[in-house]
Amino acid sequence: CDRLSIPLEISLTTNGLNLSSKILHELRSCGLTYVRVTLDGPPAVHDLRRPTLKGSGTFNRIFTNLEMAASLDGFGIGVAVNVDETTVNSIDALLDILQAAGLNDDVEMILEPVLPKMSDYAVGTYRPEKMLKNIAKVFLRVVDREFATPLLPGLCGSCNATQENSFVIDWNGDLFRCSFTMLEQSLSCGSISADLKNGELAAACDAQKTFARAVDVLNVCQEKQCPYLPLCAGGCRYQAWLKKGDWSAPSCPVRLFDKVAADAFAHSFGLKTRRH
């Protein structure tokens, strides 16, 4: 990127167990701009969902590493919460812990939908309306507590699947357009260890066609003149596949946006929320 004068931003998504000052300093010198650590609630909730292989809890160790990361400069920090039925009512307890540690001004809260893997059972039991309702509930609590959070919950901004120069690197060095497509090897866009020529990625043809079609949804949204289009850019392409089996199908979270938009905009611009 330096050779080609291309701006580069690198973020790290981690469970936080082995996060260390040494690792962060090394990555920061390579262009690290953002670190995202997952905490699925207070210890009682998180430790049940994310134990070690031996069954012991992980919250305290992760939280210690999070506090260390927050003491360093040079990159942003996000605390990701996977929102579902077991975490939706525990968000206040987690925010209490972050606030007591003085981290409420150092981290932003990222609320993630829990989406199923690519299996017939998972897709058959997927209930998007319930998921969006839970995200809205948690989002409004985060805003109430005045924590930083992305403008609209449950989205990666413009869907990563539609961005040609945004990649997720998995533990094997394979490249994907988003974290959900990492569940399906056929959707890999290449590898950092591949024999690259002229700086090009050796991407699978089928994967390229899939992501090219994913952009088509923007035409549908433009025809509807949707006011949320500049923010959601057509919604999550993976959710479109779950609901309709089509990466280019509309996946419109307008009900979620209508429920949280007033608070989200007011909060983002430092105003009191309209609900109060």
C-alpha beads as a LAMMPS data file, in Angstrom:
LAMMPS data file: protein, C-alpha beads

276 atoms
275 bonds

1 atom types
1 bond types

-500.0 500.0 xlo xhi
-500.0 500.0 ylo yhi
-500.0 500.0 zlo zhi

Masses

1 110.0

Atoms # bond

1 1 1 0.000 0.000 0.000
2 1 1 2.878 2.373 0.733
3 1 1 4.421 1.533 -2.621
4 1 1 1.157 2.198 -4.474
5 1 1 0.170 5.210 -2.294
6 1 1 -3.046 3.496 -1.203
7 1 1 -4.561 4.431 2.189
8 1 1 -4.720 1.387 4.480
9 1 1 -6.810 0.835 7.597
10 1 1 -6.530 -2.342 9.669
11 1 1 -8.893 -3.437 12.428
12 1 1 -8.683 -6.443 14.726
13 1 1 -11.641 -8.516 15.899
14 1 1 -10.706 -10.717 18.845
15 1 1 -12.175 -12.546 21.824
16 1 1 -9.526 -10.676 23.817
17 1 1 -8.099 -13.660 25.692
18 1 1 -4.560 -13.272 24.368
19 1 1 -4.617 -9.539 23.725
20 1 1 -1.378 -8.036 25.018
21 1 1 0.449 -4.737 24.993
22 1 1 3.185 -6.311 22.849
23 1 1 0.733 -7.465 20.200
24 1 1 -1.048 -4.113 20.124
25 1 1 2.199 -2.156 19.774
26 1 1 3.307 -4.392 16.904
27 1 1 -0.011 -4.093 15.076
28 1 1 -0.243 -0.363 15.685
29 1 1 3.118 0.102 13.960
30 1 1 1.690 -1.814 10.965
31 1 1 -1.363 0.422 10.652
32 1 1 -3.845 -0.862 13.247
33 1 1 -6.654 1.686 13.664
34 1 1 -9.345 -0.216 15.565
35 1 1 -9.688 -3.109 18.020
36 1 1 -12.979 -4.888 18.650
37 1 1 -13.382 -7.153 21.665
38 1 1 -16.476 -9.267 22.294
39 1 1 -18.228 -9.222 25.674
40 1 1 -21.636 -10.878 25.578
41 1 1 -22.826 -9.402 28.850
42 1 1 -21.710 -9.325 32.513
43 1 1 -19.657 -12.284 33.843
44 1 1 -22.699 -14.426 34.668
45 1 1 -23.872 -14.259 31.046
46 1 1 -20.592 -14.004 29.162
47 1 1 -18.888 -16.899 30.966
48 1 1 -21.728 -19.269 30.113
49 1 1 -21.575 -18.349 26.426
50 1 1 -17.806 -18.087 26.041
51 1 1 -15.983 -20.470 28.412
52 1 1 -12.486 -21.868 27.907
53 1 1 -12.057 -25.414 26.631
54 1 1 -11.874 -26.512 30.262
55 1 1 -15.127 -24.743 31.075
56 1 1 -13.789 -21.850 33.138
57 1 1 -14.958 -18.257 32.714
58 1 1 -13.206 -15.763 30.454
59 1 1 -14.787 -12.415 31.337
60 1 1 -12.257 -11.244 33.946
61 1 1 -9.238 -12.051 31.795
62 1 1 -10.751 -10.343 28.749
63 1 1 -11.798 -7.308 30.767
64 1 1 -8.280 -6.877 32.172
65 1 1 -6.888 -6.922 28.624
66 1 1 -9.571 -4.456 27.533
67 1 1 -8.576 -2.006 30.272
68 1 1 -4.942 -2.336 29.164
69 1 1 -5.879 -1.647 25.545
70 1 1 -7.879 1.429 26.569
71 1 1 -4.794 2.831 28.312
72 1 1 -2.899 2.908 25.013
73 1 1 -3.254 5.587 22.345
74 1 1 -3.485 5.432 18.592
75 1 1 -6.539 3.290 17.858
76 1 1 -10.245 3.103 18.612
77 1 1 -11.839 0.371 20.732
78 1 1 -15.214 -1.282 20.313
79 1 1 -17.000 -3.657 22.666
80 1 1 -19.174 -5.987 20.605
81 1 1 -22.261 -7.625 22.092
82 1 1 -24.022 -10.458 20.270
83 1 1 -27.671 -9.628 20.854
84 1 1 -30.180 -12.436 21.303
85 1 1 -32.668 -13.695 23.897
86 1 1 -29.969 -14.439 26.487
87 1 1 -28.177 -11.082 26.255
88 1 1 -30.974 -8.587 25.585
89 1 1 -31.816 -8.104 29.281
90 1 1 -28.259 -8.020 30.606
91 1 1 -26.918 -4.993 28.744
92 1 1 -27.357 -2.599 31.696
93 1 1 -25.236 -4.819 33.945
94 1 1 -22.442 -4.816 31.352
95 1 1 -22.671 -1.035 30.938
96 1 1 -22.471 -0.665 34.731
97 1 1 -19.175 -2.594 34.748
98 1 1 -17.704 -0.552 31.893
99 1 1 -18.785 2.689 33.532
100 1 1 -17.391 1.716 36.936
101 1 1 -14.023 1.088 35.271
102 1 1 -14.147 4.499 33.620
103 1 1 -14.346 3.015 30.118
104 1 1 -17.583 4.676 29.019
105 1 1 -15.626 7.449 27.260
106 1 1 -13.013 5.077 25.793
107 1 1 -15.091 2.451 24.024
108 1 1 -18.052 2.322 21.671
109 1 1 -20.737 -0.322 21.966
110 1 1 -21.298 -2.413 18.840
111 1 1 -24.535 -4.377 18.779
112 1 1 -24.401 -7.434 16.545
113 1 1 -27.278 -9.611 15.360
114 1 1 -26.794 -13.322 15.956
115 1 1 -27.177 -14.864 12.511
116 1 1 -27.239 -18.608 11.807
117 1 1 -24.691 -20.605 9.888
118 1 1 -25.403 -21.754 6.372
119 1 1 -27.502 -24.809 7.205
120 1 1 -31.102 -25.755 6.460
121 1 1 -31.927 -25.933 10.183
122 1 1 -30.396 -22.569 11.027
123 1 1 -32.055 -20.791 8.125
124 1 1 -35.385 -22.455 8.904
125 1 1 -35.344 -21.173 12.495
126 1 1 -34.160 -17.671 11.628
127 1 1 -36.605 -15.004 12.868
128 1 1 -35.427 -11.602 11.589
129 1 1 -38.250 -9.537 13.116
130 1 1 -37.515 -10.857 16.597
131 1 1 -33.816 -10.226 16.125
132 1 1 -34.410 -6.615 15.024
133 1 1 -36.732 -6.020 17.983
134 1 1 -34.040 -7.179 20.408
135 1 1 -31.394 -4.971 18.785
136 1 1 -33.678 -1.939 19.008
137 1 1 -34.306 -2.605 22.707
138 1 1 -30.615 -2.891 23.533
139 1 1 -29.667 0.066 21.336
140 1 1 -32.039 2.400 23.168
141 1 1 -30.537 1.330 26.508
142 1 1 -27.021 2.088 25.223
143 1 1 -28.162 5.523 24.037
144 1 1 -29.889 6.173 27.355
145 1 1 -26.630 5.451 29.160
146 1 1 -24.790 7.839 26.815
147 1 1 -22.255 5.347 25.492
148 1 1 -20.859 5.884 22.014
149 1 1 -22.375 3.564 19.427
150 1 1 -22.621 3.457 15.621
151 1 1 -25.437 5.550 14.189
152 1 1 -27.597 2.590 13.213
153 1 1 -27.278 -0.743 15.040
154 1 1 -26.726 -4.134 13.454
155 1 1 -25.071 -2.836 10.282
156 1 1 -21.497 -2.627 8.996
157 1 1 -22.230 0.770 7.480
158 1 1 -22.296 -0.006 3.794
159 1 1 -22.359 -3.802 3.654
160 1 1 -18.810 -5.159 3.441
161 1 1 -19.941 -7.621 0.771
162 1 1 -20.403 -4.727 -1.650
163 1 1 -17.022 -3.091 -1.003
164 1 1 -14.251 -4.203 -3.345
165 1 1 -11.396 -3.080 -1.107
166 1 1 -12.594 -4.343 2.282
167 1 1 -11.616 -7.819 3.435
168 1 1 -11.738 -10.036 6.494
169 1 1 -8.712 -12.287 6.986
170 1 1 -9.488 -15.539 8.805
171 1 1 -7.171 -17.702 10.928
172 1 1 -5.921 -19.543 7.807
173 1 1 -5.061 -16.368 5.925
174 1 1 -8.057 -16.680 3.587
175 1 1 -9.820 -13.505 2.488
176 1 1 -13.562 -12.893 2.760
177 1 1 -15.794 -9.884 2.168
178 1 1 -17.492 -10.133 5.572
179 1 1 -17.305 -12.208 8.737
180 1 1 -20.501 -14.120 7.942
181 1 1 -19.201 -15.327 4.574
182 1 1 -16.276 -16.886 6.435
183 1 1 -18.702 -19.711 7.209
184 1 1 -18.674 -20.784 3.558
185 1 1 -15.291 -21.518 1.968
186 1 1 -16.688 -21.133 -1.558
187 1 1 -17.164 -17.414 -0.816
188 1 1 -13.470 -16.821 -0.181
189 1 1 -12.005 -13.998 -2.267
190 1 1 -8.449 -15.312 -2.194
191 1 1 -5.643 -15.690 0.318
192 1 1 -2.841 -13.543 1.698
193 1 1 -0.505 -16.486 1.107
194 1 1 -1.487 -16.960 -2.561
195 1 1 0.933 -16.329 -5.398
196 1 1 -0.310 -12.855 -6.258
197 1 1 0.637 -11.194 -9.508
198 1 1 0.502 -7.455 -10.104
199 1 1 -1.089 -6.991 -6.689
200 1 1 -4.297 -8.767 -7.762
201 1 1 -6.300 -11.174 -5.627
202 1 1 -6.828 -14.666 -6.964
203 1 1 -10.562 -14.683 -6.289
204 1 1 -12.979 -17.467 -7.156
205 1 1 -15.180 -16.599 -10.132
206 1 1 -18.382 -17.689 -8.386
207 1 1 -17.610 -15.532 -5.361
208 1 1 -16.918 -12.527 -7.577
209 1 1 -20.251 -12.982 -9.356
210 1 1 -22.051 -13.244 -6.015
211 1 1 -20.630 -9.975 -4.745
212 1 1 -21.158 -8.208 -8.059
213 1 1 -24.850 -9.131 -7.853
214 1 1 -25.003 -7.970 -4.237
215 1 1 -24.658 -4.383 -5.427
216 1 1 -27.822 -4.673 -7.556
217 1 1 -30.038 -4.040 -4.526
218 1 1 -29.020 -0.375 -4.576
219 1 1 -31.070 0.113 -7.740
220 1 1 -34.168 -1.198 -5.934
221 1 1 -33.605 1.148 -2.989
222 1 1 -33.056 4.138 -5.268
223 1 1 -36.289 3.449 -7.124
224 1 1 -38.149 3.453 -3.792
225 1 1 -36.379 6.704 -2.840
226 1 1 -35.722 5.271 0.612
227 1 1 -34.502 8.018 2.995
228 1 1 -32.251 5.524 4.809
229 1 1 -30.339 4.541 1.668
230 1 1 -27.290 6.767 2.386
231 1 1 -26.931 5.038 5.758
232 1 1 -27.770 1.383 5.202
233 1 1 -26.903 1.077 1.474
234 1 1 -29.369 -1.741 0.994
235 1 1 -28.848 -3.590 4.253
236 1 1 -26.912 -6.745 5.103
237 1 1 -26.409 -8.986 2.084
238 1 1 -25.969 -12.094 4.230
239 1 1 -29.382 -11.528 5.806
240 1 1 -30.833 -11.143 2.307
241 1 1 -29.445 -14.577 1.476
242 1 1 -30.924 -16.046 4.669
243 1 1 -34.374 -14.646 4.005
244 1 1 -34.643 -15.057 0.245
245 1 1 -31.697 -17.151 -0.917
246 1 1 -30.454 -14.206 -2.967
247 1 1 -27.496 -11.963 -2.157
248 1 1 -28.984 -9.164 -4.265
249 1 1 -32.488 -9.259 -2.745
250 1 1 -33.721 -6.335 -0.614
251 1 1 -33.140 -6.815 3.116
252 1 1 -34.853 -3.777 4.482
253 1 1 -34.556 -3.058 8.232
254 1 1 -36.808 0.012 7.938
255 1 1 -38.874 -0.969 10.995
256 1 1 -35.732 -0.997 13.118
257 1 1 -34.609 2.359 11.726
258 1 1 -38.017 3.945 12.286
259 1 1 -37.895 2.826 15.907
260 1 1 -34.397 4.091 16.729
261 1 1 -33.624 6.818 14.177
262 1 1 -34.725 9.838 16.238
263 1 1 -32.650 8.740 19.232
264 1 1 -29.734 7.630 17.077
265 1 1 -29.373 10.956 15.278
266 1 1 -29.891 13.017 18.414
267 1 1 -27.358 10.914 20.315
268 1 1 -24.779 11.075 17.512
269 1 1 -24.961 14.873 17.415
270 1 1 -24.740 15.229 21.191
271 1 1 -28.370 16.242 21.737
272 1 1 -30.875 15.040 24.291
273 1 1 -32.956 12.181 22.974
274 1 1 -36.424 13.056 21.768
275 1 1 -38.013 10.408 23.965
276 1 1 -37.127 12.566 26.987

Bonds

1 1 1 2
2 1 2 3
3 1 3 4
4 1 4 5
5 1 5 6
6 1 6 7
7 1 7 8
8 1 8 9
9 1 9 10
10 1 10 11
11 1 11 12
12 1 12 13
13 1 13 14
14 1 14 15
15 1 15 16
16 1 16 17
17 1 17 18
18 1 18 19
19 1 19 20
20 1 20 21
21 1 21 22
22 1 22 23
23 1 23 24
24 1 24 25
25 1 25 26
26 1 26 27
27 1 27 28
28 1 28 29
29 1 29 30
30 1 30 31
31 1 31 32
32 1 32 33
33 1 33 34
34 1 34 35
35 1 35 36
36 1 36 37
37 1 37 38
38 1 38 39
39 1 39 40
40 1 40 41
41 1 41 42
42 1 42 43
43 1 43 44
44 1 44 45
45 1 45 46
46 1 46 47
47 1 47 48
48 1 48 49
49 1 49 50
50 1 50 51
51 1 51 52
52 1 52 53
53 1 53 54
54 1 54 55
55 1 55 56
56 1 56 57
57 1 57 58
58 1 58 59
59 1 59 60
60 1 60 61
61 1 61 62
62 1 62 63
63 1 63 64
64 1 64 65
65 1 65 66
66 1 66 67
67 1 67 68
68 1 68 69
69 1 69 70
70 1 70 71
71 1 71 72
72 1 72 73
73 1 73 74
74 1 74 75
75 1 75 76
76 1 76 77
77 1 77 78
78 1 78 79
79 1 79 80
80 1 80 81
81 1 81 82
82 1 82 83
83 1 83 84
84 1 84 85
85 1 85 86
86 1 86 87
87 1 87 88
88 1 88 89
89 1 89 90
90 1 90 91
91 1 91 92
92 1 92 93
93 1 93 94
94 1 94 95
95 1 95 96
96 1 96 97
97 1 97 98
98 1 98 99
99 1 99 100
100 1 100 101
101 1 101 102
102 1 102 103
103 1 103 104
104 1 104 105
105 1 105 106
106 1 106 107
107 1 107 108
108 1 108 109
109 1 109 110
110 1 110 111
111 1 111 112
112 1 112 113
113 1 113 114
114 1 114 115
115 1 115 116
116 1 116 117
117 1 117 118
118 1 118 119
119 1 119 120
120 1 120 121
121 1 121 122
122 1 122 123
123 1 123 124
124 1 124 125
125 1 125 126
126 1 126 127
127 1 127 128
128 1 128 129
129 1 129 130
130 1 130 131
131 1 131 132
132 1 132 133
133 1 133 134
134 1 134 135
135 1 135 136
136 1 136 137
137 1 137 138
138 1 138 139
139 1 139 140
140 1 140 141
141 1 141 142
142 1 142 143
143 1 143 144
144 1 144 145
145 1 145 146
146 1 146 147
147 1 147 148
148 1 148 149
149 1 149 150
150 1 150 151
151 1 151 152
152 1 152 153
153 1 153 154
154 1 154 155
155 1 155 156
156 1 156 157
157 1 157 158
158 1 158 159
159 1 159 160
160 1 160 161
161 1 161 162
162 1 162 163
163 1 163 164
164 1 164 165
165 1 165 166
166 1 166 167
167 1 167 168
168 1 168 169
169 1 169 170
170 1 170 171
171 1 171 172
172 1 172 173
173 1 173 174
174 1 174 175
175 1 175 176
176 1 176 177
177 1 177 178
178 1 178 179
179 1 179 180
180 1 180 181
181 1 181 182
182 1 182 183
183 1 183 184
184 1 184 185
185 1 185 186
186 1 186 187
187 1 187 188
188 1 188 189
189 1 189 190
190 1 190 191
191 1 191 192
192 1 192 193
193 1 193 194
194 1 194 195
195 1 195 196
196 1 196 197
197 1 197 198
198 1 198 199
199 1 199 200
200 1 200 201
201 1 201 202
202 1 202 203
203 1 203 204
204 1 204 205
205 1 205 206
206 1 206 207
207 1 207 208
208 1 208 209
209 1 209 210
210 1 210 211
211 1 211 212
212 1 212 213
213 1 213 214
214 1 214 215
215 1 215 216
216 1 216 217
217 1 217 218
218 1 218 219
219 1 219 220
220 1 220 221
221 1 221 222
222 1 222 223
223 1 223 224
224 1 224 225
225 1 225 226
226 1 226 227
227 1 227 228
228 1 228 229
229 1 229 230
230 1 230 231
231 1 231 232
232 1 232 233
233 1 233 234
234 1 234 235
235 1 235 236
236 1 236 237
237 1 237 238
238 1 238 239
239 1 239 240
240 1 240 241
241 1 241 242
242 1 242 243
243 1 243 244
244 1 244 245
245 1 245 246
246 1 246 247
247 1 247 248
248 1 248 249
249 1 249 250
250 1 250 251
251 1 251 252
252 1 252 253
253 1 253 254
254 1 254 255
255 1 255 256
256 1 256 257
257 1 257 258
258 1 258 259
259 1 259 260
260 1 260 261
261 1 261 262
262 1 262 263
263 1 263 264
264 1 264 265
265 1 265 266
266 1 266 267
267 1 267 268
268 1 268 269
269 1 269 270
270 1 270 271
271 1 271 272
272 1 272 273
273 1 273 274
274 1 274 275
275 1 275 276
